[in-house]
Amino acid sequence: MAKHGDEQRLELLQGTLDMLILRTLQWGAQHGHGIGQAIRAQSDDLLKVETGSLYPALHRLVKRGWLKSEWGVSEANQRATYYRLTAAGKAQLSRERDRWSQLVDAIGRIMNPASASKE
Protein backbone atom coordinates (compact mmCIF):
# COMPACT_ATOMS: atom_id res chain seq x y z
CA MET A 1 0.00 0.00 0.00
CA ALA A 2 1.48 3.35 -1.03
CA LYS A 3 2.00 5.94 1.67
CA HIS A 4 1.43 9.61 0.90
CA GLY A 5 2.53 12.76 2.66
CA ASP A 6 0.01 15.36 3.81
CA GLU A 7 0.71 17.44 0.70
CA GLN A 8 -0.37 14.53 -1.52
CA ARG A 9 -3.63 13.76 0.27
CA LEU A 10 -6.77 14.70 -1.59
CA GLU A 11 -9.35 17.13 -0.30
CA LEU A 12 -12.81 15.59 -0.12
CA LEU A 13 -15.41 17.13 -2.37
CA GLN A 14 -18.16 18.80 -0.42
CA GLY A 15 -20.86 16.24 0.30
CA THR A 16 -18.73 13.15 -0.26
CA LEU A 17 -17.90 12.59 3.41
CA ASP A 18 -21.48 11.52 4.20
CA MET A 19 -21.36 9.03 1.33
CA LEU A 20 -18.00 7.62 2.47
CA ILE A 21 -19.24 7.23 6.06
CA LEU A 22 -22.40 5.45 4.91
CA ARG A 23 -20.37 3.16 2.65
CA THR A 24 -17.89 2.35 5.42
CA LEU A 25 -20.70 1.41 7.79
CA GLN A 26 -22.26 -0.88 5.21
CA TRP A 27 -19.68 -3.46 6.39
CA GLY A 28 -20.89 -3.23 9.99
CA ALA A 29 -20.97 -1.01 13.09
CA GLN A 30 -17.85 0.98 13.87
CA HIS A 31 -16.71 3.72 16.23
CA GLY A 32 -15.73 7.13 14.90
CA HIS A 33 -11.97 6.60 14.96
CA GLY A 34 -12.41 3.28 13.17
CA ILE A 35 -14.51 4.94 10.45
CA GLY A 36 -11.77 7.49 9.83
CA GLN A 37 -9.13 4.75 9.76
CA ALA A 38 -11.19 2.65 7.34
CA ILE A 39 -11.62 5.55 4.92
CA ARG A 40 -7.91 6.26 5.08
CA ALA A 41 -6.97 2.59 4.55
CA GLN A 42 -9.47 2.00 1.74
CA SER A 43 -8.14 5.09 -0.09
CA ASP A 44 -4.52 3.87 0.15
CA ASP A 45 -3.83 6.71 2.58
CA LEU A 46 -4.98 9.44 0.17
CA LEU A 47 -8.04 10.48 2.16
CA LYS A 48 -7.68 11.53 5.78
CA VAL A 49 -10.82 12.62 7.57
CA GLU A 50 -10.04 15.12 10.29
CA THR A 51 -11.81 14.77 13.64
CA GLY A 52 -13.31 18.24 13.22
CA SER A 53 -15.10 17.04 10.08
CA LEU A 54 -15.84 13.43 11.01
CA TYR A 55 -17.74 13.83 14.28
CA PRO A 56 -20.03 16.66 13.14
CA ALA A 57 -20.84 14.54 10.06
CA LEU A 58 -21.62 11.50 12.24
CA HIS A 59 -23.91 13.59 14.47
CA ARG A 60 -25.64 15.04 11.40
CA LEU A 61 -26.23 11.55 9.95
CA VAL A 62 -27.67 10.33 13.26
CA LYS A 63 -29.97 13.34 13.37
CA ARG A 64 -31.18 12.57 9.83
CA GLY A 65 -31.94 8.99 10.86
CA TRP A 66 -29.37 7.45 8.53
CA LEU A 67 -27.23 6.16 11.41
CA LYS A 68 -27.98 4.79 14.86
CA SER A 69 -25.47 5.30 17.66
CA GLU A 70 -24.90 3.30 20.83
CA TRP A 71 -22.22 2.96 23.46
CA GLY A 72 -19.81 0.07 23.32
CA VAL A 73 -16.24 -0.91 24.21
CA SER A 74 -13.46 -0.42 21.66
CA GLU A 75 -10.60 -2.78 20.83
CA ALA A 76 -8.51 -0.69 23.24
CA ASN A 77 -11.02 -1.55 26.00
CA GLN A 78 -12.35 2.02 26.17
CA ARG A 79 -15.92 3.26 25.95
CA ALA A 80 -16.76 4.47 22.49
CA THR A 81 -19.83 5.42 20.51
CA TYR A 82 -20.51 2.90 17.77
CA TYR A 83 -22.45 3.86 14.67
CA ARG A 84 -24.44 1.57 12.42
CA LEU A 85 -26.39 2.07 9.22
CA THR A 86 -30.19 2.21 9.44
CA ALA A 87 -32.61 1.17 6.69
CA ALA A 88 -32.98 4.86 5.80
CA GLY A 89 -29.19 5.11 5.68
CA LYS A 90 -28.98 2.18 3.26
CA ALA A 91 -31.53 3.87 1.01
CA GLN A 92 -29.59 7.13 1.20
CA LEU A 93 -26.35 5.33 0.31
CA SER A 94 -28.04 4.00 -2.83
CA ARG A 95 -29.12 7.53 -3.79
CA GLU A 96 -25.62 8.84 -3.08
CA ARG A 97 -24.08 6.15 -5.31
CA ASP A 98 -26.38 7.16 -8.17
CA ARG A 99 -25.52 10.85 -7.74
CA TRP A 100 -21.80 10.02 -7.52
CA SER A 101 -21.98 8.06 -10.81
CA GLN A 102 -23.71 11.00 -12.50
CA LEU A 103 -21.06 13.40 -11.18
CA VAL A 104 -18.18 11.19 -12.35
CA ASP A 105 -19.77 10.88 -15.81
CA ALA A 106 -20.32 14.66 -16.06
CA ILE A 107 -16.77 15.48 -15.02
CA GLY A 108 -15.46 12.84 -17.44
CA ARG A 109 -17.31 14.53 -20.31
CA ILE A 110 -15.72 17.87 -19.40
CA MET A 111 -12.21 16.50 -18.87
CA ASN A 112 -12.26 14.25 -21.96
CA PRO A 113 -14.59 15.92 -24.46
CA ALA A 114 -13.23 13.91 -27.42
CA SER A 115 -14.06 10.61 -25.68
CA ALA A 116 -17.55 11.79 -24.79
CA SER A 117 -18.36 12.90 -28.35
CA LYS A 118 -17.44 9.44 -29.77
CA GLU A 119 -20.05 7.65 -27.64
C-alpha positions as CSV (number, residue, x, y, z in Angstrom):
1,M,0.0,0.0,0.0
2,A,1.5,3.3,-1.0
3,K,2.0,5.9,1.7
4,H,1.4,9.6,0.9
5,G,2.5,12.8,2.7
6,D,0.0,15.4,3.8
7,E,0.7,17.4,0.7
8,Q,-0.4,14.5,-1.5
9,R,-3.6,13.8,0.3
10,L,-6.8,14.7,-1.6
11,E,-9.3,17.1,-0.3
12,L,-12.8,15.6,-0.1
13,L,-15.4,17.1,-2.4
14,Q,-18.2,18.8,-0.4
15,G,-20.9,16.2,0.3
16,T,-18.7,13.2,-0.3
17,L,-17.9,12.6,3.4
18,D,-21.5,11.5,4.2
19,M,-21.4,9.0,1.3
20,L,-18.0,7.6,2.5
21,I,-19.2,7.2,6.1
22,L,-22.4,5.5,4.9
23,R,-20.4,3.2,2.7
24,T,-17.9,2.3,5.4
25,L,-20.7,1.4,7.8
26,Q,-22.3,-0.9,5.2
27,W,-19.7,-3.5,6.4
28,G,-20.9,-3.2,10.0
29,A,-21.0,-1.0,13.1
30,Q,-17.8,1.0,13.9
31,H,-16.7,3.7,16.2
32,G,-15.7,7.1,14.9
33,H,-12.0,6.6,15.0
34,G,-12.4,3.3,13.2
35,I,-14.5,4.9,10.5
36,G,-11.8,7.5,9.8
37,Q,-9.1,4.8,9.8
38,A,-11.2,2.6,7.3
39,I,-11.6,5.6,4.9
40,R,-7.9,6.3,5.1
41,A,-7.0,2.6,4.6
42,Q,-9.5,2.0,1.7
43,S,-8.1,5.1,-0.1
44,D,-4.5,3.9,0.1
45,D,-3.8,6.7,2.6
46,L,-5.0,9.4,0.2
47,L,-8.0,10.5,2.2
48,K,-7.7,11.5,5.8
49,V,-10.8,12.6,7.6
50,E,-10.0,15.1,10.3
51,T,-11.8,14.8,13.6
52,G,-13.3,18.2,13.2
53,S,-15.1,17.0,10.1
54,L,-15.8,13.4,11.0
55,Y,-17.7,13.8,14.3
56,P,-20.0,16.7,13.1
57,A,-20.8,14.5,10.1
58,L,-21.6,11.5,12.2
59,H,-23.9,13.6,14.5
60,R,-25.6,15.0,11.4
61,L,-26.2,11.6,9.9
62,V,-27.7,10.3,13.3
63,K,-30.0,13.3,13.4
64,R,-31.2,12.6,9.8
65,G,-31.9,9.0,10.9
66,W,-29.4,7.5,8.5
67,L,-27.2,6.2,11.4
68,K,-28.0,4.8,14.9
69,S,-25.5,5.3,17.7
70,E,-24.9,3.3,20.8
71,W,-22.2,3.0,23.5
72,G,-19.8,0.1,23.3
73,V,-16.2,-0.9,24.2
74,S,-13.5,-0.4,21.7
75,E,-10.6,-2.8,20.8
76,A,-8.5,-0.7,23.2
77,N,-11.0,-1.5,26.0
78,Q,-12.4,2.0,26.2
79,R,-15.9,3.3,26.0
80,A,-16.8,4.5,22.5
81,T,-19.8,5.4,20.5
82,Y,-20.5,2.9,17.8
83,Y,-22.5,3.9,14.7
84,R,-24.4,1.6,12.4
85,L,-26.4,2.1,9.2
86,T,-30.2,2.2,9.4
87,A,-32.6,1.2,6.7
88,A,-33.0,4.9,5.8
89,G,-29.2,5.1,5.7
90,K,-29.0,2.2,3.3
91,A,-31.5,3.9,1.0
92,Q,-29.6,7.1,1.2
93,L,-26.4,5.3,0.3
94,S,-28.0,4.0,-2.8
95,R,-29.1,7.5,-3.8
96,E,-25.6,8.8,-3.1
97,R,-24.1,6.2,-5.3
98,D,-26.4,7.2,-8.2
99,R,-25.5,10.8,-7.7
100,W,-21.8,10.0,-7.5
101,S,-22.0,8.1,-10.8
102,Q,-23.7,11.0,-12.5
103,L,-21.1,13.4,-11.2
104,V,-18.2,11.2,-12.4
105,D,-19.8,10.9,-15.8
106,A,-20.3,14.7,-16.1
107,I,-16.8,15.5,-15.0
108,G,-15.5,12.8,-17.4
109,R,-17.3,14.5,-20.3
110,I,-15.7,17.9,-19.4
111,M,-12.2,16.5,-18.9
112,N,-12.3,14.3,-22.0
113,P,-14.6,15.9,-24.5
114,A,-13.2,13.9,-27.4
115,S,-14.1,10.6,-25.7
116,A,-17.5,11.8,-24.8
117,S,-18.4,12.9,-28.3
118,K,-17.4,9.4,-29.8
119,E,-20.1,7.6,-27.6
